[in-house]
């Protein structure tokens, strides 16, 4: 393996400029899946990926239709005695609002010291690109992979993966593998190398509150009709109690309680709550009473308002009672909560607590199942060896508070175990202005992926 490592390093040193030129080109395409005006950009990104895979030497690269934004599939299947690995990532990115908080244009990548700033630099184009560069380095230095590889990159992860499960079901045979490697996760606090073993699920909904058909004069109607904005505020305030508990009836019925071992694993993580709070610059942390910060983030469900709007918000005064008010609500779920069941519970509760004088509608906007992976899975142990060999320290194991909807689908639809192998730093500003990636993580991530395929070559997953 030392000769292989030397050849890999020589190749990566020689191709550094070309690597960053390619990375920048990938980041410049504004593949925002949630905004219809960027549908052509998503398709252009998919075509860019298919071309990049082909140029590297990966075969059968295809932009495949889903009914929404396309997926990209490609494979290299010339190691008949070795395991087959399905590699997953997503090429779509979040919207860039608020634009005025960016220090540089979000789709104009900028290197600032050891940081690369751009939308998608970390989530998830950086990790996809690291996979491409690792694949290119192996094929150019060895001519073949030690395992069979299948690549699947989707374009709707940031908008709910609404079409991917159906595509997986229609392509089961083509996706046959021994294990899935999902690279859409990151490291622990302090940029400590980590492997994610748990992800929370998601339920996303919109609450619409309607009063009169049009805005009313607050002088003529104030005190006589219900104000939809006030009504929405009452509804939102009733969703959670001061103890951090969610008040929706039945919400906790399916929650699997944390075991003593679960709580011991959370407690064993090297977490400095004071430093965490200082980094956020907040006066205090809040959450469900009776649980630690890490337990609340990775092992307990949550509910948050993601957006709220109503009435007049311009400069100056406009004395109206708005005709309607709206809020977007997300719930992070844990095993074994089911998104549609949680939505029905939310819908029923909103109808119950809404004040008279307004009409309410709750709309399901998407969701995904929670997932848990055993740290004893042979492929997980292979990932740990790859991280330790490249980053120089054994990884910790953590549960992440975020969601990757397709992870549960790989298990339920394809029957495959999943390894969550990602390397972005925890404060990467994913989904926020000034998203960035630590270039040491990116470069070492390339080497980790290359090492992972060697570690998996003789493993029965």
C-alpha positions as CSV (number, residue, x, y, z in Angstrom):
1,X,0.0,0.0,0.0
2,X,2.9,2.5,0.5
3,X,3.6,2.4,-3.2
4,X,0.0,3.1,-4.0
5,X,-0.1,6.0,-1.5
6,X,3.0,7.5,-3.0
7,X,1.5,7.2,-6.5
8,X,-1.7,8.8,-5.3
9,X,0.1,11.7,-3.6
10,X,2.2,12.3,-6.7
11,X,-1.0,12.4,-8.9
12,X,-2.8,14.7,-6.5
13,X,0.1,17.1,-6.3
14,X,0.4,17.2,-10.0
15,X,-3.3,17.8,-10.7
16,X,-4.1,20.2,-7.9
17,X,-4.8,23.2,-10.2
18,X,-6.9,21.2,-12.5
19,X,-8.8,19.7,-9.5
20,X,-9.7,23.2,-8.2
21,X,-10.7,24.4,-11.7
22,X,-13.1,21.5,-11.9
23,X,-14.4,22.0,-8.4
24,X,-15.1,25.7,-9.1
25,X,-16.9,24.9,-12.4
26,X,-19.1,22.5,-10.5
27,X,-19.9,25.1,-7.8
28,X,-20.7,27.9,-10.3
29,X,-23.9,26.2,-11.5
30,X,-26.8,27.4,-9.3
31,X,-28.5,24.0,-8.9
32,X,-31.2,25.2,-6.4
33,X,-33.7,22.4,-6.6
34,X,-36.5,24.1,-4.6
35,X,-36.8,27.1,-7.0
36,X,-38.5,26.3,-10.3
37,X,-36.5,29.0,-12.1
38,X,-33.4,26.9,-11.5
39,X,-34.7,23.7,-13.1
40,X,-32.5,24.2,-16.1
41,X,-29.5,24.7,-13.9
42,X,-30.2,21.4,-12.1
43,X,-30.3,19.6,-15.4
44,X,-27.1,21.4,-16.5
45,X,-25.4,20.2,-13.3
46,X,-26.6,16.6,-13.9
47,X,-25.1,16.8,-17.4
48,X,-21.8,18.2,-16.0
49,X,-21.6,15.3,-13.6
50,X,-22.3,12.7,-16.3
51,X,-19.6,14.2,-18.5
52,X,-17.1,14.4,-15.5
53,X,-17.7,10.7,-14.6
54,X,-17.2,9.6,-18.3
55,X,-14.0,11.6,-18.6
56,X,-12.6,10.0,-15.4
57,X,-13.2,6.5,-16.8
58,X,-16.5,5.6,-15.1
59,X,-18.8,3.8,-17.5
60,X,-22.5,3.9,-18.4
61,X,-22.9,7.5,-17.2
62,X,-26.5,8.5,-17.6
63,X,-28.8,11.4,-16.8
64,X,-31.9,9.5,-15.8
65,X,-35.4,11.0,-15.6
66,X,-37.3,10.9,-12.3
67,X,-40.4,13.1,-13.0
68,X,-38.5,16.0,-11.4
69,X,-34.8,16.9,-11.4
70,X,-32.8,14.0,-12.9
71,X,-30.5,11.6,-11.1
72,X,-27.0,10.7,-12.4
73,X,-26.0,7.1,-12.5
74,X,-22.7,5.6,-13.6
75,X,-20.7,2.4,-12.7
76,X,-17.4,0.5,-12.9
77,X,-18.0,-3.2,-12.6
78,X,-14.7,-5.0,-13.3
79,X,-13.8,-6.6,-9.9
80,X,-15.9,-9.8,-10.0
81,X,-14.7,-11.2,-6.7
82,X,-14.9,-8.0,-4.8
83,X,-17.9,-6.3,-3.1
84,X,-20.0,-3.8,-4.9
85,X,-20.4,-0.3,-3.4
86,X,-23.2,2.2,-4.2
87,X,-22.0,5.7,-3.7
88,X,-24.6,8.4,-3.0
89,X,-24.5,12.2,-2.9
90,X,-26.7,15.1,-4.0
91,X,-25.8,17.8,-6.5
92,X,-28.7,20.2,-5.6
93,X,-28.2,23.0,-3.2
94,X,-30.2,25.3,-0.9
95,X,-31.5,28.7,-1.8
96,X,-29.0,31.5,-1.0
97,X,-31.3,33.9,1.0
98,X,-30.5,36.2,2.7
99,X,-28.2,37.3,-0.1
100,X,-27.0,40.5,1.7
101,X,-25.3,38.4,4.4
102,X,-22.9,36.8,1.9
103,X,-19.4,38.2,1.9
104,X,-18.9,37.1,-1.8
105,X,-21.4,36.0,-4.5
106,X,-22.7,32.5,-3.5
107,X,-22.0,30.9,-6.9
108,X,-18.6,32.6,-7.4
109,X,-16.2,30.4,-5.4
110,X,-13.6,32.2,-3.3
111,X,-10.6,30.7,-1.4
112,X,-9.9,32.6,1.8
113,X,-7.0,31.0,3.6
114,X,-7.9,27.4,4.2
115,X,-11.5,28.0,3.4
116,X,-13.4,27.7,0.2
117,X,-16.6,29.7,0.2
118,X,-19.6,29.0,-2.1
119,X,-23.1,27.6,-1.9
120,X,-22.7,23.8,-2.1
121,X,-19.0,23.9,-1.2
122,X,-19.7,21.6,1.7
123,X,-23.3,20.4,1.2
124,X,-23.0,18.4,-0.9
125,X,-21.0,19.3,-4.0
126,X,-17.7,19.2,-2.1
127,X,-18.2,15.6,-1.1
128,X,-19.3,14.5,-4.5
129,X,-16.3,16.2,-6.1
130,X,-14.0,14.5,-3.6
131,X,-15.4,11.2,-4.8
132,X,-14.8,12.1,-8.4
133,X,-11.2,13.1,-7.7
134,X,-10.5,9.9,-5.7
135,X,-11.9,7.8,-8.5
136,X,-9.8,9.7,-11.1
137,X,-6.7,9.3,-9.0
138,X,-7.1,5.5,-8.5
139,X,-7.9,4.9,-12.2
140,X,-4.9,7.0,-13.4
141,X,-2.4,5.5,-11.0
142,X,-3.7,1.9,-10.9
143,X,-5.9,1.4,-13.9
144,X,-8.7,-0.3,-11.8
145,X,-10.6,-0.2,-8.6
146,X,-10.3,-2.8,-5.9
147,X,-14.1,-2.9,-5.6
148,X,-17.0,-2.5,-8.0
149,X,-18.5,1.0,-7.8
150,X,-21.9,2.4,-8.7
151,X,-22.5,6.1,-8.4
152,X,-25.9,7.7,-7.8
153,X,-26.2,11.5,-7.5
154,X,-29.6,13.0,-7.0
155,X,-31.0,16.5,-7.6
156,X,-33.8,16.8,-5.1
157,X,-32.4,16.1,-1.7
158,X,-32.7,19.7,-0.6
159,X,-36.4,19.7,-1.7
160,X,-37.5,16.4,-0.1
161,X,-36.3,13.7,-2.5
162,X,-39.9,13.5,-3.7
163,X,-39.1,11.4,-6.7
164,X,-36.1,9.3,-5.7
165,X,-37.8,6.4,-3.9
166,X,-40.0,5.7,-6.9
167,X,-36.8,5.8,-9.1
168,X,-35.0,3.4,-6.7
169,X,-37.9,0.9,-6.9
170,X,-37.9,1.1,-10.7
171,X,-34.1,0.5,-10.8
172,X,-33.6,-2.2,-8.1
173,X,-31.7,-4.6,-10.4
174,X,-29.3,-1.9,-11.6
175,X,-28.6,-0.7,-8.1
176,X,-27.8,-4.2,-6.6
177,X,-24.9,-3.8,-4.3
178,X,-23.4,-5.0,-1.0
179,X,-23.4,-1.6,0.8
180,X,-24.2,2.0,0.3
181,X,-21.8,4.8,1.2
182,X,-23.6,8.1,1.8
183,X,-21.4,11.1,1.7
184,X,-23.6,13.9,3.0
185,X,-22.5,14.1,6.6
186,X,-19.7,15.7,8.6
187,X,-17.4,15.7,11.6
188,X,-18.1,16.3,15.3
189,X,-17.7,19.5,17.2
190,X,-14.2,20.9,16.9
191,X,-13.8,19.3,13.5
192,X,-13.1,15.9,15.2
193,X,-13.3,13.1,12.6
194,X,-16.5,11.2,13.0
195,X,-18.8,8.6,11.6
196,X,-22.5,9.2,11.7
197,X,-24.6,6.3,12.9
198,X,-28.0,7.9,13.2
199,X,-30.0,10.5,11.4
200,X,-33.3,12.0,12.4
201,X,-36.3,11.9,10.0
202,X,-38.3,14.9,8.8
203,X,-41.8,16.0,8.4
204,X,-42.3,19.4,6.7
205,X,-45.6,21.2,6.5
206,X,-47.2,24.6,5.8
207,X,-49.9,26.2,7.9
208,X,-52.1,28.7,6.2
209,X,-54.6,30.9,8.2
210,X,-57.2,32.8,6.2
211,X,-59.7,35.5,7.4
212,X,-61.5,37.8,5.0
213,X,-60.8,37.6,1.3
214,X,-58.8,40.8,1.2
215,X,-56.9,42.9,3.8
216,X,-59.2,45.0,6.0
217,X,-58.8,48.5,7.5
218,X,-57.7,48.0,11.1
219,X,-59.6,51.1,12.2
220,X,-62.9,50.0,10.8
221,X,-62.5,46.3,11.7
222,X,-60.0,46.1,14.5
223,X,-61.6,44.5,17.5
224,X,-64.5,43.0,15.5
225,X,-62.8,40.3,13.4
226,X,-60.0,37.8,14.1
227,X,-56.6,38.8,12.8
228,X,-55.0,35.8,10.9
229,X,-51.5,36.9,12.0
230,X,-52.6,36.9,15.6
231,X,-54.4,33.6,15.1
232,X,-51.3,32.0,13.6
233,X,-49.2,33.3,16.5
234,X,-51.6,31.6,18.9
235,X,-51.3,28.4,17.0
236,X,-47.5,28.4,16.9
237,X,-47.3,29.3,20.6
238,X,-49.5,26.3,21.4
239,X,-47.3,23.8,19.6
240,X,-44.6,23.6,22.3
241,X,-44.6,24.1,26.0
242,X,-42.1,26.0,28.2
243,X,-40.5,22.6,29.1
244,X,-39.6,22.1,25.4
245,X,-42.1,19.3,25.0
246,X,-44.2,19.2,21.8
247,X,-47.9,19.4,22.7
248,X,-49.3,17.7,19.7
249,X,-51.4,14.8,21.0
250,X,-49.8,11.4,20.2
251,X,-46.5,13.0,19.0
252,X,-44.3,10.9,21.3
253,X,-46.3,7.7,21.0
254,X,-43.8,6.0,18.6
255,X,-40.6,7.5,20.0
256,X,-38.1,4.8,21.0
257,X,-36.7,5.9,24.3
258,X,-33.0,6.4,24.7
259,X,-31.5,3.4,26.5
260,X,-28.8,3.5,29.2
261,X,-26.3,2.5,26.5
262,X,-27.6,5.2,24.2
263,X,-27.2,7.9,26.8
264,X,-23.8,6.6,27.8
265,X,-22.6,6.9,24.2
266,X,-23.9,10.5,24.0
267,X,-22.1,11.3,27.3
268,X,-18.8,9.8,26.0
269,X,-18.5,12.2,23.1
270,X,-15.9,15.0,23.6
271,X,-18.4,17.8,23.7
272,X,-17.7,21.2,25.4
273,X,-21.0,22.8,25.9
274,X,-19.5,26.1,27.0
275,X,-17.4,26.3,23.9
276,X,-20.4,25.3,21.7
277,X,-22.5,28.1,23.3
278,X,-19.6,30.7,22.9
279,X,-19.3,29.8,19.2
280,X,-23.0,30.4,18.7
281,X,-22.8,33.7,20.5
282,X,-26.2,33.0,22.3
283,X,-27.1,33.7,25.9
284,X,-28.2,30.1,26.6
285,X,-29.3,26.8,25.1
286,X,-32.8,25.5,25.3
287,X,-34.7,22.3,24.6
288,X,-36.7,19.4,26.1
289,X,-36.2,19.2,29.8
290,X,-34.4,16.1,31.1
291,X,-32.1,15.6,28.2
292,X,-28.6,16.8,27.4
293,X,-27.8,19.0,24.4
294,X,-26.4,16.1,22.4
295,X,-29.3,13.9,23.3
296,X,-31.8,16.6,22.2
297,X,-29.9,17.1,18.9
298,X,-29.4,13.5,17.9
299,X,-31.8,11.3,19.9
300,X,-35.0,13.3,20.5
301,X,-37.6,14.8,18.1
302,X,-38.0,18.5,17.7
303,X,-40.4,21.0,16.1
304,X,-39.4,24.4,14.6
305,X,-40.9,27.3,12.7
306,X,-38.8,27.6,9.5
307,X,-40.6,30.6,8.1
308,X,-43.5,32.9,8.9
309,X,-45.1,35.7,6.9
310,X,-48.2,37.9,6.9
311,X,-49.5,41.4,6.1
312,X,-47.5,44.5,5.5
313,X,-43.7,44.3,6.0
314,X,-42.5,47.3,4.1
315,X,-41.1,50.6,5.4
316,X,-43.4,52.9,7.3
317,X,-47.0,52.1,8.4
318,X,-50.0,50.5,6.8
319,X,-52.9,49.9,9.1
320,X,-54.4,46.6,8.0
321,X,-55.7,43.4,9.3
322,X,-54.1,40.9,6.9
323,X,-56.3,38.5,4.9
324,X,-54.0,35.6,5.6
325,X,-50.9,34.4,7.5
326,X,-48.5,31.5,6.8
327,X,-45.9,29.5,8.5
328,X,-43.6,26.6,7.4
329,X,-43.1,24.0,10.1
330,X,-40.6,21.2,10.3
331,X,-40.4,18.3,12.8
332,X,-37.2,16.2,13.1
333,X,-38.2,12.7,14.0
334,X,-36.5,9.7,15.6
335,X,-37.1,6.0,15.4
336,X,-39.8,4.8,14.9
337,X,-41.8,8.0,14.1
338,X,-43.5,8.1,10.7
339,X,-43.7,11.4,8.8
340,X,-47.3,11.0,7.5
341,X,-48.6,10.0,10.9
342,X,-46.9,13.1,12.5
343,X,-48.5,15.3,9.8
344,X,-51.9,13.9,10.5
345,X,-51.4,14.6,14.2
346,X,-50.3,18.2,13.5
347,X,-53.2,18.7,11.1
348,X,-55.7,17.6,13.7
349,X,-54.2,19.6,16.5
350,X,-54.1,22.9,14.4
351,X,-57.8,22.4,13.6
352,X,-58.5,21.9,17.3
353,X,-56.6,24.9,18.7
354,X,-57.3,27.4,15.9
355,X,-59.3,30.4,17.3
356,X,-62.8,31.0,15.8
357,X,-63.1,33.5,13.0
358,X,-60.4,32.1,10.7
359,X,-60.0,29.1,8.4
360,X,-56.8,26.9,8.6
361,X,-55.2,24.6,6.1
362,X,-52.2,22.4,6.8
363,X,-50.3,21.0,3.8
364,X,-47.7,18.3,3.8
365,X,-44.6,19.4,1.9
366,X,-42.4,16.4,2.4
367,X,-40.7,14.1,4.8
368,X,-38.2,11.3,5.3
369,X,-37.7,8.4,7.7
370,X,-35.1,8.4,10.5
371,X,-32.3,5.8,10.3
372,X,-29.8,4.1,12.6
373,X,-26.7,2.1,11.5
374,X,-24.7,-0.3,13.7
375,X,-21.2,0.8,14.4
376,X,-20.3,-2.9,14.3
377,X,-21.2,-3.2,10.6
378,X,-18.0,-4.5,8.9
379,X,-18.3,-1.6,6.3
380,X,-18.5,0.9,9.1
381,X,-15.4,-0.5,10.7
382,X,-13.7,-0.3,7.3
383,X,-14.7,3.4,7.1
384,X,-13.2,4.0,10.6
385,X,-9.9,2.4,9.5
386,X,-9.9,4.6,6.4
387,X,-10.5,7.8,8.4
388,X,-7.8,6.9,11.0
389,X,-5.3,6.1,8.2
390,X,-5.8,9.5,6.5
391,X,-6.8,12.0,9.2
392,X,-4.5,10.4,11.8
393,X,-7.1,9.9,14.5
394,X,-9.8,7.3,15.2
395,X,-13.2,8.7,14.5
396,X,-15.9,9.1,17.2
397,X,-19.4,7.8,16.5
398,X,-22.3,10.2,16.6
399,X,-26.0,10.7,15.8
400,X,-26.7,13.7,13.6
401,X,-29.7,15.9,14.1
402,X,-30.2,16.4,10.3
403,X,-32.0,14.3,7.8
404,X,-31.1,12.4,4.6
405,X,-34.5,11.0,3.5
406,X,-33.0,8.5,1.0
407,X,-31.0,6.8,3.7
408,X,-34.0,4.9,5.0
409,X,-35.1,4.2,1.4
410,X,-31.8,2.4,0.7
411,X,-32.7,0.0,3.5
412,X,-36.4,-0.4,2.9
413,X,-36.4,-0.4,-0.9
414,X,-33.0,-1.9,-1.8
415,X,-32.4,-3.9,1.4
416,X,-28.8,-2.5,1.8
417,X,-26.8,-1.5,4.8
418,X,-25.7,2.2,4.8
419,X,-22.4,3.7,5.9
420,X,-22.5,7.5,6.5
421,X,-19.0,8.6,5.5
422,X,-18.7,12.4,5.2
423,X,-16.0,14.9,6.3
424,X,-17.2,18.5,6.3
425,X,-16.6,20.6,9.4
426,X,-19.6,21.1,11.7
427,X,-19.7,24.9,11.4
428,X,-19.7,24.9,7.6
429,X,-22.8,27.2,7.4
430,X,-24.7,24.6,5.4
431,X,-28.1,26.1,4.4
432,X,-26.8,29.6,5.5
433,X,-24.9,32.5,4.0
434,X,-21.1,32.0,3.6
435,X,-21.2,28.2,3.3
436,X,-17.6,27.0,3.3
437,X,-15.5,23.9,3.4
438,X,-12.2,23.4,5.2
439,X,-9.8,22.6,2.3
440,X,-7.8,20.2,4.6
441,X,-11.0,18.2,5.0
442,X,-11.7,18.2,1.3
443,X,-8.2,17.1,0.4
444,X,-8.0,14.5,3.1
445,X,-11.5,13.4,2.2
446,X,-10.2,12.5,-1.3
447,X,-7.6,10.3,0.3
448,X,-10.1,8.8,2.7
449,X,-12.4,7.7,-0.2
450,X,-9.5,6.1,-2.0
451,X,-8.4,4.3,1.1
452,X,-12.0,3.2,1.8
453,X,-12.2,1.1,-1.4
454,X,-9.0,-0.7,-0.4
455,X,-10.4,-1.3,3.1
456,X,-13.6,-2.7,1.7
457,X,-12.0,-4.9,-1.0
458,X,-11.7,-8.0,1.3
459,X,-14.6,-7.2,3.6
460,X,-17.9,-9.2,3.6
461,X,-20.3,-6.3,4.2
